[in-house]
Amino acid sequence: MSEKRVGNLFYDAEIGRYDIRFDTNSFYEGLHCGECFDVRIENSWISVRIEMDDDGWYLVGLPGIKLDGLTVRM
């Protein structure tokens, strides 16, 4: 079983979607709707799925949470 990588979410305007920065020069290369990963909220890891609608990107089950800068693992 491979170890999960930890990084931070950010919006990449060039590709029009959220991405994960794992390291200075290491990126996931763009998240797509329906992709699943864990997000760290108040010292707990929560499994989520990213989606997009007319209002923009969001995490299923975590309405209204700001995505930029969230610590994630996948």
C-alpha positions in Angstrom: 0.0 0.0 0.0 1.5 3.3 -1.0 1.7 6.2 1.4 -0.6 9.1 0.9 0.8 12.5 -0.1 0.0 15.7 1.8 -0.3 19.1 0.2 -2.4 22.2 -0.1 -5.3 23.2 -2.4 -5.0 26.2 -4.6 -7.0 27.5 -7.6 -5.0 27.4 -10.8 -6.5 30.1 -13.1 -4.5 28.9 -16.0 -6.2 25.5 -16.2 -9.5 26.7 -14.6 -9.5 24.2 -11.7 -8.2 23.4 -8.3 -4.8 21.7 -7.9 -2.7 20.4 -5.0 0.8 21.6 -4.3 2.7 18.8 -2.6 6.1 20.6 -2.8 7.7 23.6 -4.3 7.8 21.9 -7.8 5.4 19.0 -7.2 1.7 19.3 -8.2 -1.2 17.0 -8.8 -1.8 18.6 -12.1 -5.4 19.6 -11.7 -8.4 18.1 -9.9 -11.5 17.0 -11.9 -15.1 16.8 -10.7 -15.7 13.6 -8.7 -12.2 13.2 -7.5 -11.9 12.0 -3.8 -9.3 12.9 -1.2 -9.0 13.7 2.5 -9.1 17.2 3.9 -7.8 18.3 7.3 -10.5 20.1 9.4 -9.8 20.9 13.0 -7.1 18.2 13.4 -9.2 15.5 11.8 -9.1 14.0 8.3 -12.4 14.0 6.5 -13.0 12.1 3.2 -14.5 14.4 0.6 -15.3 14.7 -3.1 -14.7 17.8 -5.2 -17.5 19.0 -7.5 -18.3 22.2 -9.5 -21.7 23.9 -10.2 -22.8 27.3 -11.4 -21.5 28.9 -8.2 -18.0 27.3 -8.6 -16.0 24.5 -6.9 -17.1 23.0 -3.6 -16.5 19.9 -1.4 -19.4 17.6 -1.1 -20.6 17.6 2.6 -18.7 20.7 3.5 -20.9 23.6 2.3 -19.4 27.1 2.4 -15.9 26.1 3.3 -13.0 28.1 1.7 -11.0 25.7 -0.5 -7.8 27.8 -1.0 -5.0 26.7 1.3 -6.8 23.6 2.8 -4.4 20.8 3.8 -5.3 17.7 1.8 -4.0 14.2 1.3 -4.4 11.6 -1.4 
